[in-house]
Amino acid sequence: MLRNTVYEASGIGESLLAELLRRGDLELRIMKRTSNNIYCVLGDHLVPIGMAPLVTPFTLSLTPEGGPVKVFIRDDSVILLIIGKPLVYMRPGESKAKISEWRKLAKISSIMGSLIREEIDLYLARLIFKILNYSWPDPGRVIEESQQYLGLGSGSTPSLDDFLAGYITGWGKYLQPKLELRNTTQLSRVLLSEVLKDRDYLIDVATLREYAKGRGDIFEQALRVAAIGGTSGLFMLLGIASALLQKVGARNTLLKLWRAVVNMDDVER
Amino acid sequence: MMSLREEIERANEVAVERMMEASAFWVNVEEAGRKLNVFSQPTLLHAGPPITWERASGPLRGALIGAVLLEGWADTPASAESKLSKGDIRLIPTHELNVVAPMAGVVSPSMPLIVIKDPKYGNEAYSNLNEGIGKVLRYGAYDDSVLKRLRWMGTEFAEALRASVYQAVKEREGLDVKFILTQALNMGDEGHNRHVAGTSLFLNELTRYMLMADLPKDVMLRVLEFVKSNTFTFLNFAMAAAKVMTLAAHNIKYSTIITVMSRNGTYAGIWVSGLGGEWFTAPAKVPQGVIFPGYTQEDANPDIGDSAITETAGFGGFAMAASPSIVSWVGGSVKFAVENTEKMYQITHTKHRYFKIPYLSFQGTPTGIDLRKVVKTGIEPVINTGIAHKMAGIGQIGAGVVSMPMDMFKNALRAYAQKYGV
């Protein structure tokens, strides 16, 4: 748990940095404290703060070694002051290149997906399998069918929401889904609304989408996504892998991927 | 039809169950040259993943030179070095022959090997005999005092141990090393860098068997004095026991459990149960800890030795919470020791059924390192270790703590995904 004290940050999202440079300093309202992170609000944007927070254009990464952004944490607010040149988290941008690395992505996603253990998450995985199967090849229908299960799953961002965050990021700007965000947690509602507005909001996930086009080491990036939170990263990874496999028309691989996570007999039941 | 997730879970359950249930009986002491079928040409074994002379660290080079002198393959350190650098002497990793040896881990044909047997799963593992701390071969020292001690260990000491263990085999299946380890963890050892209890318990057994073997009094006194003055005597027995346990968990299809973690002073390396004997390596880190007077942290060599087999089997650094006294040897605080054990639960499959931690309400130690969990959490396995001087010929300069580098786990996961992923 982050305490009420002074920290330093070395990494900062590009949008938060732009705002900080424009104003000189910033005072942010704390929306939520979790066991490892603080979530603040800047305008209508979420600002994740922590030692290993979700990387977005508004993120602030605290560091025990010290960094160029001073961070004063109080009960209900956080004050930021920039004193040097920080590491900047940039949106990767969406290229029109073809997806070439989907086989590798499916392989690593199936292995990391095998770490899902909670009964509720396995139940959810079975639901997602069914939705992907009978909605093929329509991503709009996947979103539509998933709507009723929003908020389902473990964690402060429920697993189905994490799947959708990865799935929507994976489809990129070519998919303009409509999602009613009422039936979920406050944190997830804000995160998903960011993703709906900005397909590069989840920088690590969006970078994975681009690496699937051969722009970087897809394996290393997939592991970065898998490492997010407890199970959040695992569902985000499965979400983006599902989107990319749909995009390239690899239906068999997509079904195999989900069969790697959930028992086939249970799905058929 | 099982999902891949279930296949992995089942395989890991089998692997870790076998690791915990394996038995470990000391049954013999044999000369390496007779026991292992690799010495028909000049050959030396070394700790960790494969390495060449050119890439070998100072302490490993020192130990190799010492072993060449011990075998009489050269008369001087310079000529030993010349033979090694020309490739006249073949180098083989210990683990590939089911041998484990601390630090440089150099084993030559005339050295005695402890034989540890697991009748339950039919495996055997071997280790050399522990020389003590300070100026010793395994830390890269090779002067006359080192070679003289090794010669005594290879003759009178080995013969006394062989005669004693023969009595233990006659009486029962041999000396139960796993039982001693279990007891020692309850008595303040962690089983890697602290063996005060383990060596005492071992000595209790050994004394009785030496008497039964009717050894000459002066021999017995020399042996007892040597073991009593070296609390690390039991380390090599514990390591061979750990090896026989991890062997039982090895080669299980789909299993993501780590069955070897080792270092050669330049690289660290691992094996994964479901990936056979393929090495995955990364540069070894430099341990941090308590440095002996007269040396500094700058003198420390990167991590070296097969002794991380203890953590691989669920004790050593993973059982630090059982051993508050260890911090006086490796540094840190008791709080750190407890936190470290607690952290290791996040990357392991289960809690050990027999190795318990009194301070944690007799909870089992974290056991069965899961490759996927290491990469997912970013938590590197932490081990307790000795610190060797980076120059050949000097020896031990301290003891401390080090973590195994993440890159080799990522490399292994990449290969695992290639083999088993959809």
Interface residues (C-beta under 8 A of the other chain):
Chain A: K104 A106 K107 I108 S109 S110 I111 M112 G113 S114 L115 I116 F219 E220 L223 A226 A227 G233 L234 T253 K256 L257 R259 A260 V261 V262 N263 M264 D265
Chain B: M1 M2 S3 L4 R5 E6 I8 E9 R372 K373 V375 K376 T377 G378 K410 L413 R414 Y416 A417 Q418 Y420 G421 V422
